[in-house]
Amino acid sequence: DDAANAPKGAGVGGLALVAGASGTNQTNGKFGVDNVVVNGTTYDFEPFAEPSILPSGGGGGGGAAPTPPPAPEGTTDAESATSTSADGTATATSGETTVTAHGEGAFTVSQYPSNPTEPAPVEGQATFFDVLIAEGSSFTSLTITQCDLPANAHSIVWFNGTKWLKASSVTYADGCATVTITDSTSPNLADLTGTVFAAGKLPVNRLAGPNRIETAVAVSQHRYPADDSAGAVVLARSDEFTDALAGAPLADAHDAPVLLTHSDSLSGATLSEIERVLPDGGTVYLLGGPAALSTSVEQALEDAGFVAKRIAGANRYATAVSIAKQLGSPSTVLEVPGTNFPDAISAGPVAATLDGAILLTRGTKPASATTDYLAAHKGLQRYTIGGISAQADPKAEEVSGTNRYATSAAVAEKFFDSPTTVNLATGLKFPDALTAGPSAGVPVLLVRGTGSKLPETVSTYLTKASSSATTLNVFGGDQAVHQDLVDAAADLLQ
């Protein structure tokens, strides 16, 4: 018990015994000292064979396949299979799921129904699997087939203990989704040891209310399901977009939803959501001066026990600069036209992702408030979103398309290479899309909401994003984004 004189690396007050050699070949070995009981706990000196899905090299040969760990108590439909054949194939079937391992030598594949700690981002079945390989054997691929799935439900995802990964190159036929994983695919073999996989339909969340104010509430409830879970609230007027154009990075910085209200009074639905999502005494940021959100709105918030903090300037351009100053020292600025909303909607999640700010141009001409801010903050990374603002600041890097829909796709392509979530909103009206902007890492794609066909550039991006996306959020009801567009987008993301 003399910690000061204990040998380096030794435990204090403990007993260390070396019993036999290391390595999986000693599993179930015979030892002279074994099954030592300490304080009621029995210690088995047989080493544990760590699961490994990576090829161990050597190829061929191999000893007996390792014994898989037992399935959890109460598990049904568990199955394990072993292979010592020359072609190295082992198949285990559980319910509607078949796992086939390929390689050379001896290995065991096992699987049984299981639920991960985090819910699967598909509406389907989840199964745990593991592959153990014998020393000297090699393991080259794993094929998963999940059957009894409905139409357009052929997404396969994997939980590796930390995050969900989406399998690429999934084939779907006769109600069965199949994917083969190798070291050159995504996910690769190293990602899949002892994990949970699920196959099913990509979930679509339509976030909508009977009007624009209650749609914003629905979005807030989706993002912040727990009471008192927001860091603040950003409040904008519901009938004009001007002061709210630059609000997305502010909302992200303060972990806040964007809510809407009438210009001259605080909506009851909005107040109820603020009281639910924001702790007592929390801060509500009002975008724009009293002409945008009246003093009665401010007073109603104060009377309800919240801190109302107004961020405003002499005009929309100066208000955007005031928001940028509130953000501290953003290293990136995205310039968008202050004369319309679509390009600002596309820029919102980029600014949130890059910890940047959104500034406004007078259409194709610079705005004095923006020019002054840029002159005082030299060295900023500047992007112009859309061709209109590019004319106002030709020295900035332009990200644009031929129209608002193509610009949203160009922005997504530039800044969101592998999104796990995609947001879809109408490009014809601002309120629903405005609430989608604060999500860092999540692109907003604009569509002609009342049409039945996706813009070609949006379809192209969705097809590319299908290798990573596991969730589609739609902002607004069917009159804002027609169900045909939702179905088309979901099919492309499967």
C-alpha positions in Angstrom: 0.0 0.0 0.0 3.0 2.3 -0.3 2.1 4.2 -3.4 5.3 6.3 -3.4 7.5 3.1 -3.7 5.3 1.2 -6.0 7.0 0.1 -9.3 6.1 2.3 -12.3 2.8 1.1 -13.8 1.8 -1.0 -10.9 -1.5 -0.8 -9.2 -1.7 0.3 -5.6 -2.9 -2.4 -3.1 -3.5 -4.9 -6.0 -2.2 -8.3 -7.1 -0.8 -8.8 -10.6 -0.6 -12.3 -12.1 0.7 -13.4 -15.5 -1.0 -16.5 -16.6 -0.1 -17.9 -20.0 0.8 -16.3 -23.3 -1.2 -13.5 -25.0 -3.1 -13.9 -28.2 -6.4 -15.3 -29.3 -4.9 -18.7 -29.6 -4.9 -18.8 -25.7 -8.7 -18.4 -25.5 -10.2 -21.2 -23.4 -6.7 -22.3 -22.5 -5.6 -24.2 -19.3 -3.8 -22.1 -16.6 -2.4 -23.1 -13.2 -3.9 -19.9 -11.7 -7.5 -19.2 -12.9 -10.9 -18.0 -11.7 -9.5 -15.8 -8.9 -12.3 -14.4 -6.7 -11.7 -10.8 -5.4 -14.5 -9.2 -3.3 -17.0 -11.5 -4.8 -16.0 -11.0 -8.4 -14.5 -13.9 -10.4 -11.6 -13.0 -12.8 -11.1 -15.4 -15.7 -7.6 -15.2 -17.0 -8.5 -16.4 -20.5 -7.9 -13.5 -22.9 -10.7 -11.9 -24.8 -10.6 -12.2 -28.5 -11.3 -8.7 -29.8 -13.7 -8.5 -32.8 -12.1 -7.3 -36.0 -13.7 -6.8 -39.3 -10.5 -5.7 -40.9 -8.5 -8.2 -43.0 -5.7 -9.6 -40.9 -3.5 -10.5 -43.8 -1.9 -13.8 -44.8 -5.0 -15.2 -46.5 -5.9 -18.8 -46.7 -5.4 -21.3 -43.9 -6.5 -20.0 -40.6 -7.5 -21.9 -37.5 -10.9 -22.5 -36.2 -13.3 -19.6 -36.5 -13.6 -17.6 -33.3 -16.5 -18.1 -31.0 -18.9 -15.1 -31.3 -20.0 -13.3 -28.1 -23.5 -14.4 -26.8 -26.5 -12.4 -27.8 -28.0 -10.2 -25.1 -30.5 -11.9 -22.8 -34.0 -12.0 -24.2 -32.8 -11.7 -27.8 -34.7 -13.9 -30.3 -33.9 -14.9 -33.9 -30.1 -14.7 -33.2 -27.9 -16.7 -35.6 -24.2 -17.2 -36.2 -22.4 -19.0 -39.0 -18.8 -20.0 -39.5 -16.6 -20.6 -42.5 -13.4 -22.5 -43.0 -13.9 -23.2 -46.7 -11.6 -22.2 -49.4 -13.9 -19.5 -50.7 -14.5 -18.2 -47.2 -18.2 -17.6 -47.2 -20.4 -17.5 -44.1 -24.1 -16.5 -44.0 -26.3 -15.7 -41.0 -30.0 -15.0 -41.4 -32.2 -13.4 -38.8 -35.8 -12.6 -39.6 -35.8 -10.7 -42.9 -32.1 -9.9 -42.8 -29.3 -11.9 -44.3 -25.6 -11.1 -43.7 -23.0 -12.8 -45.8 -19.3 -12.5 -45.2 -16.6 -13.2 -47.8 -12.9 -13.9 -47.4 -10.3 -16.6 -47.0 -9.8 -18.8 -44.0 -11.9 -19.0 -40.9 -14.3 -16.4 -39.5 -17.7 -16.1 -37.9 -20.6 -13.8 -38.7 -23.3 -13.3 -36.1 -26.4 -11.1 -36.0 -29.5 -10.6 -33.9 -32.2 -7.9 -33.6 -31.0 -4.9 -31.6 -31.7 -1.2 -31.1 -28.9 1.4 -31.1 -28.8 4.0 -28.4 -29.7 6.5 -31.0 -32.8 5.9 -33.2 -32.2 4.9 -36.7 -32.8 7.6 -39.3 -34.8 5.3 -41.5 -38.3 3.8 -41.0 -37.4 0.1 -41.0 -35.7 -2.7 -39.2 -32.5 -2.6 -37.2 -30.1 -5.6 -36.6 -26.8 -5.9 -34.8 -24.0 -7.8 -36.5 -20.4 -8.7 -35.9 -17.7 -10.5 -37.7 -14.7 -12.3 -36.0 -11.8 -13.6 -38.0 -9.2 -16.1 -37.0 -5.5 -15.3 -37.0 -4.1 -15.8 -40.5 -7.4 -15.4 -42.2 -8.5 -12.5 -44.4 -11.9 -10.8 -44.7 -12.8 -8.9 -47.9 -16.4 -7.9 -48.0 -19.8 -8.0 -46.3 -23.1 -8.3 -48.1 -26.3 -7.2 -46.4 -29.8 -8.0 -47.7 -32.9 -6.7 -45.9 -36.2 -7.9 -47.2 -39.9 -7.2 -46.6 -39.5 -3.5 -47.3 -42.2 -1.3 -48.9 -41.6 0.5 -52.2 -39.0 3.4 -52.2 -37.7 2.2 -48.8 -34.3 1.1 -49.9 -31.9 3.1 -47.7 -29.4 1.2 -45.6 -27.7 3.0 -42.7 -25.2 1.9 -40.1 -24.5 3.0 -36.5 -20.8 2.5 -35.6 -21.2 3.5 -32.0 -20.7 7.2 -32.6 -22.8 8.2 -35.6 -25.0 6.9 -38.4 -23.3 6.3 -41.8 -25.2 5.8 -45.0 -24.3 2.9 -47.3 -23.9 3.8 -51.0 -24.7 1.7 -54.1 -27.8 0.1 -52.6 -29.8 -2.1 -55.0 -33.5 -2.7 -54.5 -35.6 -5.5 -56.0 -38.7 -7.5 -55.0 -38.9 -5.7 -51.7 -35.3 -6.3 -50.7 -32.4 -3.8 -50.4 -28.9 -5.1 -50.8 -25.5 -3.5 -50.3 -21.9 -4.9 -50.5 -19.3 -3.2 -48.3 -15.6 -3.4 -49.0 -12.6 -1.3 -48.0 -13.1 0.9 -51.0 -16.8 1.7 -50.4 -18.4 4.1 -48.0 -18.9 3.1 -45.3 -15.9 0.8 -45.4 -15.2 -2.4 -43.5 -13.4 -0.6 -40.7 -16.5 1.4 -40.0 -18.7 -1.6 -39.5 -17.3 -3.7 -36.7 -19.8 -4.7 -34.1 -22.5 -2.2 -35.1 -26.2 -1.8 -35.9 -27.5 -1.5 -39.4 -31.0 -0.6 -40.4 -32.9 -0.6 -43.7 -36.0 1.2 -44.5 -37.6 4.4 -45.8 -35.9 7.8 -45.6 -37.9 9.8 -43.1 -39.6 13.0 -44.4 -40.5 15.7 -41.8 -43.1 18.1 -43.1 -42.9 21.1 -40.7 -46.1 23.1 -41.2 -48.9 25.0 -39.5 -52.1 26.6 -40.7 -50.2 29.9 -41.4 -46.7 31.3 -41.6 -46.6 32.2 -37.9 -47.6 28.7 -36.7 -45.3 27.1 -39.3 -42.4 28.8 -37.6 -43.7 27.4 -34.3 -43.8 23.9 -35.8 -40.2 24.3 -36.9 -39.2 25.4 -33.5 -40.9 22.5 -31.9 -39.1 20.1 -34.2 -35.7 21.5 -33.5 -36.3 22.1 -29.8 -38.6 19.3 -28.6 -37.6 19.7 -25.0 -39.0 22.6 -22.9 -36.5 25.4 -22.0 -34.0 24.0 -24.5 -33.2 27.1 -26.6 -30.5 29.5 -25.8 -32.5 32.5 -27.1 -35.2 33.4 -29.6 -34.9 35.5 -32.8 -38.1 37.3 -33.6 -39.0 38.8 -37.0 -42.1 40.4 -38.5 -44.3 38.0 -40.5 -45.3 40.3 -43.4 -41.9 41.6 -44.6 -38.5 39.9 -45.1 -36.2 42.9 -45.1 -34.9 43.0 -41.5 -34.9 39.2 -41.2 -32.6 38.5 -44.2 -29.5 38.5 -42.0 -31.0 36.8 -39.0 -30.0 33.2 -39.6 -26.4 33.3 -38.3 -27.6 35.2 -35.2 -30.1 32.4 -34.5 -27.4 29.8 -34.9 -24.9 31.6 -32.8 -27.4 31.7 -29.9 -28.9 28.3 -30.5 -32.2 30.0 -31.2 -35.3 29.3 -33.3 -36.6 32.0 -35.7 -40.2 32.9 -34.8 -42.5 35.3 -36.5 -45.2 37.8 -35.3 -47.4 40.6 -36.4 -45.7 43.9 -36.8 -47.9 45.7 -34.3 -48.7 42.9 -31.8 -47.2 39.7 -30.3 -48.9 36.6 -31.7 -50.4 34.4 -29.0 -49.0 31.3 -30.7 -45.6 32.9 -30.8 -45.7 33.9 -27.2 -46.8 30.4 -26.2 -43.8 28.9 -28.0 -41.4 31.4 -26.5 -42.7 30.5 -23.1 -42.2 26.8 -23.9 -38.8 26.8 -25.5 -37.0 29.6 -23.6 -36.3 29.6 -19.9 -37.7 32.4 -17.8 -35.6 35.6 -18.2 -34.2 34.4 -21.5 -33.3 36.9 -24.3 -35.5 37.5 -27.4 -33.7 39.3 -30.2 -36.1 41.6 -32.1 -34.9 42.3 -35.7 -35.5 45.8 -36.9 -36.7 49.0 -35.4 -40.2 49.9 -34.0 -41.6 50.3 -37.6 -40.8 46.5 -38.1 -41.7 45.3 -34.6 -43.6 47.8 -32.5 -42.9 48.8 -29.0 -46.0 46.9 -27.9 -44.3 43.7 -29.1 -41.3 44.6 -27.0 -43.4 45.4 -24.0 -45.4 42.2 -24.3 -42.1 40.2 -24.1 -41.0 42.2 -21.1 -44.3 41.7 -19.3 -43.9 37.9 -19.9 -40.6 37.9 -18.1 -38.2 37.9 -21.0 -35.4 40.3 -22.0 -36.2 42.0 -25.3 -33.1 43.0 -27.1 -33.6 45.0 -30.3 -31.1 44.9 -33.1 -31.7 47.6 -35.7 -30.3 50.2 -38.0 -31.5 53.1 -40.0 -32.5 50.7 -42.8 -32.3 47.0 -43.8 -28.7 47.4 -44.8 -27.7 49.0 -41.5 -29.7 46.4 -39.6 -27.7 43.6 -41.3 -24.5 45.4 -40.2 -25.8 45.7 -36.6 -26.4 41.9 -36.6 -22.9 41.3 -37.9 -21.5 43.5 -35.1 -23.6 41.5 -32.6 -21.9 38.3 -33.8 -18.5 39.7 -32.7 -15.8 39.2 -35.3 -17.0 36.9 -38.1 -14.3 35.9 -40.5 -16.6 35.3 -43.4 -19.2 37.6 -45.0 -21.9 36.5 -47.5 -23.3 39.3 -49.5 -26.9 39.0 -50.8 -29.3 41.4 -52.4 -31.5 43.3 -49.9 -34.1 43.7 -52.6 -35.4 40.1 -52.5 -35.2 37.1 -50.2 -34.2 33.9 -52.1 -30.5 34.3 -52.2 -30.4 35.3 -48.5 -32.3 32.1 -47.7 -29.6 30.0 -49.5 -26.9 32.0 -47.7 -28.4 31.4 -44.2 -27.1 27.9 -43.4 -23.7 28.8 -45.0 -23.3 31.7 -42.6 -24.3 29.5 -39.7 -21.8 26.8 -40.7 -18.9 29.2 -41.3 -19.7 31.4 -38.3 -20.1 34.2 -40.8 -22.4 37.1 -41.3 -24.9 38.1 -44.0 -24.6 41.6 -45.4 -26.9 43.2 -48.0 -26.3 45.0 -51.3 -28.7 47.4 -53.1 -29.4 44.9 -55.8 -26.5 45.3 -58.2 -25.1 48.3 -56.4 -23.1 48.5 -53.1 -24.9 49.7 -50.0 -23.0 52.3 -48.0 -23.5 50.6 -44.6 -22.1 47.3 -46.1 -19.2 49.1 -47.8 -18.3 50.9 -44.5 -18.3 47.6 -42.6 -16.1 45.9 -45.1 -13.7 48.8 -45.1 -13.4 48.6 -41.3 -12.9 44.8 -41.4 -10.3 44.0 -44.0 -9.2 40.5 -44.7 -12.6 38.9 -44.5 -13.4 36.0 -46.8 -16.2 37.4 -49.0 -18.8 35.5 -51.0 -21.6 36.9 -53.1 -24.6 34.7 -53.3 -26.4 35.1 -56.6 -25.4 37.0 -59.7 -27.1 40.3 -58.6 -24.8 40.8 -55.6 -21.8 39.7 -57.7 -22.2 42.9 -59.7 -22.2 44.9 -56.5 -18.9 43.4 -55.2 -17.0 41.9 -58.2 -13.9 41.2 -55.9 -15.8 38.7 -53.8 -16.1 35.0 -54.8 -19.3 34.5 -56.7 -21.6 31.5 -56.0 -24.6 31.6 -58.2 -26.9 29.9 -60.7 -29.1 31.0 -63.5 -32.1 31.6 -61.2 -33.0 31.4 -57.5 -33.4 27.6 -57.6 -30.1 27.0 -59.4 -28.4 29.3 -57.0 -29.6 27.3 -54.0 -28.2 24.2 -55.6 -24.9 25.9 -56.4 -24.6 27.0 -52.8 -25.4 23.5 -51.6 -22.8 22.1 -54.0 -20.1 24.6 -52.9 -20.6 24.4 -49.1 -22.4 21.1 -48.3 -20.6 18.2 -49.9 -22.0 15.4 -47.7 -25.1 16.6 -45.8 -27.0 14.2 -43.5 -30.1 16.4 -43.7 -31.5 18.4 -46.5 -34.1 21.2 -46.2 -36.7 21.8 -48.9 -38.6 25.1 -49.1 -40.5 27.1 -51.6 -38.6 29.8 -53.5 -41.8 31.8 -54.1 -42.5 33.1 -50.6 -40.1 34.0 -47.8 -41.7 33.1 -44.4 -41.4 29.3 -44.4 -37.9 29.3 -46.0 -36.8 32.0 -43.5 -37.2 29.6 -40.6 -35.1 27.0 -42.4 -32.0 29.1 -42.5 -30.3 28.8 -39.1 -29.4 25.1 -39.4 -25.6 24.8 -39.6 -24.5 22.1 -42.0 -27.9 21.7 -43.6 -28.5 23.2 -47.1 -31.8 24.8 -48.1 -32.9 23.9 -51.6 -35.6 26.1 -53.1 -38.3 24.7 -55.4 -41.2 26.0 -57.3 -43.6 25.1 -54.5 -46.8 24.8 -56.6 -45.2 22.8 -59.4 -44.8 19.1 -59.8 -41.3 18.9 -61.1 -38.0 19.6 -59.3 -35.6 22.1 -60.9 -32.9 20.1 -62.8 -30.1 21.6 -60.7 -31.9 20.7 -57.5 -32.4 17.1 -58.7 -28.7 16.8 -59.6 -27.7 17.9 -56.1 -30.2 15.6 -54.4 -28.9 12.6 -56.4 -25.4 13.4 -55.2 -26.5 14.0 -51.6 -28.2 10.5 -51.5 -24.9 9.0 -50.5 -25.0 10.8 -47.2 -28.5 12.2 -46.5 -30.7 10.4 -44.0 -33.4 13.0 -43.4 -35.5 15.3 -45.6 -37.2 18.3 -43.9 -39.9 20.1 -45.8 -41.0 23.6 -44.7 -44.6 24.5 -45.2 -47.7 22.7 -46.1 -48.8 21.2 -49.4 -49.8 24.6 -50.7 -46.3 25.8 -50.1 -44.4 22.7 -51.3 -46.5 20.3 -53.3 -46.4 16.6 -52.3 -45.3 15.6 -55.7 -42.1 17.6 -55.2 -41.6 16.0 -51.8 -42.0 12.5 -53.1 -39.6 13.3 -56.0 -37.0 14.6 -53.6 -37.3 11.7 -51.2 -37.0 9.2 -54.0 -33.7 10.9 -55.2 -32.3 10.8 -51.6 -33.1 7.1 -51.0 
